[in-house]
Amino acid sequence: MRKKLVIGLTILFSFFIYVLPVAAEDRQIEDEIMYEIIVDRYNNGDFSNDIAVDVDDPAAYHGGDLIGIMDRLENLAQIGVTTIVLSPIMANMDDGFHGYWVEDFTEIDPQFGTFEELEQLVEAAHEQDIKVVLEFVTNYIPEDHSIALDPQRADWILTEEVTGPDWAERVVQFDQDNPDVQEYLIDAASFWLDETKIDGLSLHAVDQSSIDFLNRLTTELKESHPNKYLLGDILDEEADIAEIMEHTSLDAIDNYQIGQMISDIFSMPDQSPVEIYEIQKEMSDFQSILIVDDKYSKRFSQKFSENGRNIVTAWQLALTYMYTTPGTPLILQGTEVGMYGETAEDSQRLVPLNSGDQDLMEFHERISSLRTEFPSLRHGDFELIDERDSYAVFKRTYEGETMYIGINNGSESSYIDVTDVGPDMLFRGYLADNLARQNPEDNYRIGIPRESVEVYQLMDDVGLNWTLIIMVATILLGFVFVVVYLSKKQKEQERKEADQGIQK
């Protein structure tokens, strides 16, 4: 009885400090925190489907599967993930661990699982308020695919050589301007949205697609599934993503230009984050997916470690920028444990899920909670207040809510005086518990140490909130009283039982 009451009071008290997340059905693309999973290289949850697994061969299957992802959903929810984006799970040719050698567009590769297991994964993810998006290949098929070898469908295939990662050497490209090819691919994409409960598709390498086909595909899919996400994956970092977004119905697109700048700027000290801001403002007409780590390049942890930078410091700077400025953040599997990788082969190895820095994990939780709690960090207007050397303060406003983000990438402590705020206001910091009040010069000095961050909420400076303090104190005192009372009752009961034992 005592244990149940203590647990109940603890849960009751937690309601005063817990911020409820935005429900999945109410979220927009701006609200998401995405996590990209290379299914084969994430987590092996079912060893019975390890058909051709060799973890020592970087080109072979390593055993990751749908069950393995399902086993980690609580961990993903804990670090604030709201959408998982899975690499293609369609049936592939031999050694197609990456998913880009699709053999059958409407079957699941047995190495990854079954339709029943996909259904279980989606259901379990939805219970955690996590959406599931599948990457879908529209541009190519393996060179020895039955379609590629069929002379009756020779006009389905382009003769140009496909360029890209290593796996591109074994594919041929669809002629997406062919109406028959368009019907074939639209039917295949529709299958996954019609027959499963996934929450959307990430269209692979939209920069290599026919823009007319992409327009038709996204328009028709949005008409039939208006609440499903359609994301644009990019291979060429220099692709004109603004043009792609202008002529399609994609919800968001990978923005490697901004992502690369975030990675470069924060991989070493004394570089100004304002450089990122200036590019970001130029690309504000569409929703960008912000990526620091991607599966084909050197990982961020590798870059800053080569510059001698601390893992928690560097990631705090990069994550704060990603999670508090316009765009939808996407982190690659392994980012949460600070995974290293020099090449694509290194970056795509199995994730060491049981390793990692605890402080880094905790920061993932804190910064994602802030993004969830304050709508202005997801939807608000975005402006630069001021900069001093490598320290910048940004402002976000939305429906009466105002937040300030301080990012000091410099090797010295610094401050910025905010002058556009009226009297009797308070800057309350949430990452380092900093406070800034009006000073004798009638401005607000926001100072933070070197290589650190802070996120402030602007609020009225009303002094101590005695009502809240009294309420919390009352709850705590009541909690202590009940525990003491129950403890005394238990001791009295033990004495009675002991006395009865002596009398016997």
Long-range contacts (C-beta under 8 A, 24 or more apart in sequence): 1-486, 2-486, 2-487, 2-490, 5-482, 5-486, 6-482, 6-483, 6-486, 9-478, 9-479, 9-482, 10-479, 12-475, 13-475, 13-476, 13-479, 16-471, 16-472, 16-475, 19-369, 19-372, 19-373, 21-82, 21-129, 21-372, 22-372, 23-129, 24-82, 24-126, 24-129, 24-130, 24-131, 27-82, 27-131, 29-229, 29-251, 29-252, 29-287, 29-328, 30-287, 30-328, 30-378, 30-379, 31-82, 31-378, 32-82, 32-83, 32-131, 32-328, 33-80, 33-81, 33-82, 33-83, 33-323, 33-328, 33-329, 33-331, 33-368, 33-371, 34-81, 34-82, 34-83, 34-84, 34-85, 34-133, 34-289, 34-328, 34-329, 34-330, 34-331, 35-76, 35-81, 35-83, 35-84, 35-85, 35-330, 35-331, 35-332, 35-333, 36-84, 36-85, 36-87, 36-295, 36-330, 36-331, 36-332, 36-333, 37-69, 37-84, 37-85, 37-86, 37-87, 37-333, 38-64, 38-87, 38-98, 38-295, 38-333, 38-348, 39-64, 39-65, 39-66, 39-69, 39-86, 39-87, 39-89, 39-99, 39-112, 40-64, 40-65, 40-87, 40-97, 40-98, 40-99, 40-111, 40-112, 41-97, 41-333, 41-348, 41-349, 41-350, 41-351, 42-68, 42-69, 42-72, 42-333, 42-350, 42-351, 43-68, 43-69, 43-71, 43-72, 43-351, 43-353, 44-68, 45-69, 45-70, 45-71, 46-113, 46-117, 49-110, 49-111, 49-112, 49-113, 50-111, 51-110, 51-111, 52-94, 52-95, 52-111, 53-111, 55-350, 58-345, 58-348, 58-349, 59-95, 59-97, 60-95, 60-97, 61-95, 61-97, 61-111, 62-97, 62-349, 62-350, 63-350, 64-112, 64-350, 65-111, 65-112, 65-113, 65-117, 66-112, 66-113, 66-117, 66-118, 66-120, 66-121, 67-113, 67-117, 67-121, 69-121, 70-117, 70-120, 70-121, 70-124, 70-125, 72-353, 73-124, 73-125, 73-128, 73-130, 74-128, 75-353, 76-128, 76-130, 77-128, 77-129, 77-130, 78-365, 79-336, 79-361, 79-364, 79-365, 79-368, 80-364, 80-365, 80-367, 80-368, 80-369, 80-371, 80-372, 81-130, 81-331, 81-368, 82-129, 82-130, 82-131, 83-130, 83-131, 83-132, 83-133, 83-199, 83-229, 84-125, 84-130, 84-131, 84-132, 84-133, 85-133, 85-134, 85-135, 85-202, 85-231, 85-330, 86-132, 86-133, 86-134, 86-135, 87-135, 88-134, 88-135, 88-136, 88-137, 88-204, 89-113, 89-118, 89-134, 90-136, 90-137, 93-142, 93-144, 93-145, 93-170, 96-142, 96-167, 98-167, 98-348, 99-135, 99-137, 100-137, 100-140, 100-167, 100-168, 100-171, 100-204, 101-141, 101-142, 101-167, 101-170, 101-171, 102-137, 102-141, 102-142, 102-145, 103-142, 103-145, 105-185, 105-188, 105-191, 106-188, 106-191, 106-192, 115-196, 118-196, 118-198, 119-196, 119-197, 122-196, 122-197, 122-198, 123-197, 126-197, 131-199, 131-200, 131-229, 132-198, 132-199, 133-198, 133-199, 133-200, 133-201, 133-202, 133-229, 133-231, 134-192, 134-198, 134-200, 134-201, 134-202, 135-201, 135-202, 135-203, 135-204, 135-233, 136-188, 136-189, 136-192, 136-201, 136-202, 136-203, 136-204, 137-204, 137-205, 138-174, 138-176, 138-185, 138-189, 138-203, 138-204, 138-209, 138-213, 138-217, 139-173, 139-174, 139-176, 139-204, 139-205, 139-208, 139-209, 140-168, 140-171, 140-172, 140-173, 140-174, 141-171, 141-172, 141-174, 142-170, 142-171, 142-172, 143-170, 143-171, 143-172, 145-172, 148-172, 153-180, 156-180, 156-181, 164-205, 164-208, 164-235, 165-235, 165-296, 165-344, 166-344, 173-208, 176-209, 176-210, 176-212, 176-213, 176-214, 177-210, 177-212, 177-213, 181-213, 182-213, 182-216, 182-217, 185-213, 185-217, 186-216, 186-217, 186-220, 186-221, 189-217, 189-221, 190-220, 190-221, 190-224, 193-221, 193-224, 193-225, 193-228, 198-228, 199-228, 199-229, 200-228, 200-229, 200-230, 200-231, 200-251, 201-228, 201-229, 201-230, 201-231, 202-231, 202-232, 202-233, 203-230, 203-231, 203-232, 203-233, 203-250, 204-233, 205-233, 205-234, 205-235, 206-232, 206-233, 206-234, 206-244, 206-248, 206-250, 206-253, 207-234, 207-235, 207-236, 207-239, 207-240, 207-241, 207-244, 208-235, 208-236, 211-243, 211-244, 211-247, 211-248, 214-244, 214-247, 214-248, 215-247, 215-248, 215-249, 218-248, 218-249, 218-250, 219-248, 219-249, 221-249, 222-249, 231-289, 241-283, 241-286, 241-288, 242-283, 242-285, 242-286, 245-285, 245-286, 246-286, 251-287, 252-286, 252-287, 252-288, 252-289, 252-328, 253-286, 253-287, 253-288, 253-289, 254-288, 254-289, 254-291, 254-330, 255-283, 255-288, 255-289, 255-290, 255-291, 255-327, 256-291, 256-294, 257-283, 258-283, 258-288, 258-290, 258-327, 259-290, 259-291, 259-292, 259-294, 262-290, 262-292, 262-318, 262-321, 262-322, 263-292, 263-293, 263-300, 263-303, 263-318, 264-303, 265-409, 266-300, 266-304, 266-314, 266-317, 266-318, 266-321, 266-409, 267-300, 267-303, 267-304, 267-307, 267-309, 267-314, 268-304, 268-307, 268-309, 269-309, 269-390, 269-409, 269-410, 269-411, 269-450, 269-451, 270-389, 270-390, 270-409, 270-410, 270-411, 271-390, 271-409, 272-387, 272-389, 272-390, 272-392, 272-409, 273-317, 273-321, 273-390, 273-392, 273-407, 273-409, 274-384, 274-387, 274-392, 276-321, 276-325, 277-325, 277-382, 277-384, 277-392, 277-394, 280-325, 280-326, 280-327, 280-382, 281-382, 284-326, 284-382, 287-327, 287-328, 288-326, 288-327, 288-328, 289-327, 289-328, 289-329, 289-330, 290-322, 290-325, 290-327, 290-328, 290-329, 290-330, 291-330, 291-332, 292-318, 292-322, 292-331, 292-335, 293-331, 293-332, 293-334, 293-335, 293-339, 293-347, 294-332, 294-347, 295-332, 295-344, 295-347, 295-348, 296-344, 296-347, 297-344, 297-347, 298-341, 298-342, 298-343, 298-347, 299-332, 299-334, 299-335, 299-339, 299-340, 299-341, 299-342, 299-346, 299-347, 300-335, 301-338, 301-339, 301-340, 301-341, 302-340, 302-341, 302-342, 302-346, 305-340, 310-451, 311-338, 311-357, 311-360, 312-357, 312-359, 312-360, 312-363, 313-451, 313-452, 315-360, 315-363, 316-363, 316-367, 316-452, 316-453, 317-407, 317-409, 317-451, 317-453, 319-363, 319-364, 319-367, 320-367, 320-405, 320-407, 320-431, 320-453, 320-455, 321-407, 323-367, 323-368, 323-370, 323-371, 323-377, 324-367, 324-370, 324-371, 324-377, 324-394, 324-396, 324-403, 324-405, 324-455, 325-382, 325-394, 325-396, 325-405, 326-382, 329-371, 336-360, 336-361, 336-364, 337-361, 366-430, 366-431, 367-431, 367-455, 370-430, 370-431, 370-455, 374-401, 374-403, 374-457, 375-399, 375-401, 376-401, 376-402, 376-403, 377-403, 377-455, 385-416, 385-418, 385-420, 386-416, 386-417, 386-418, 387-416, 388-414, 388-415, 388-416, 389-414, 390-414, 391-415, 391-416, 391-448, 392-416, 393-418, 393-446, 401-457, 402-457, 402-458, 403-455, 403-456, 403-457, 403-458, 404-446, 404-455, 404-456, 404-458, 405-453, 405-454, 405-455, 405-456, 406-446, 406-448, 406-453, 406-454, 406-455, 406-456, 407-453, 408-448, 408-449, 408-450, 408-451, 408-452, 408-453, 409-451, 410-450, 410-451, 411-450, 411-451, 412-450, 413-447, 413-448, 413-449, 413-450, 414-447, 414-448, 414-450, 415-445, 415-446, 415-447, 415-448, 416-445, 416-446, 416-447, 417-441, 417-443, 417-444, 417-445, 417-446, 418-443, 418-444, 418-445, 418-446, 419-443, 419-444, 421-458, 424-460, 424-461, 425-458, 425-459, 425-460, 425-461, 426-458, 426-459, 426-460, 426-461, 427-456, 427-457, 427-458, 428-456, 428-457, 428-459, 429-454, 429-455, 429-456, 430-454, 430-455, 430-456, 430-457, 431-455, 437-461
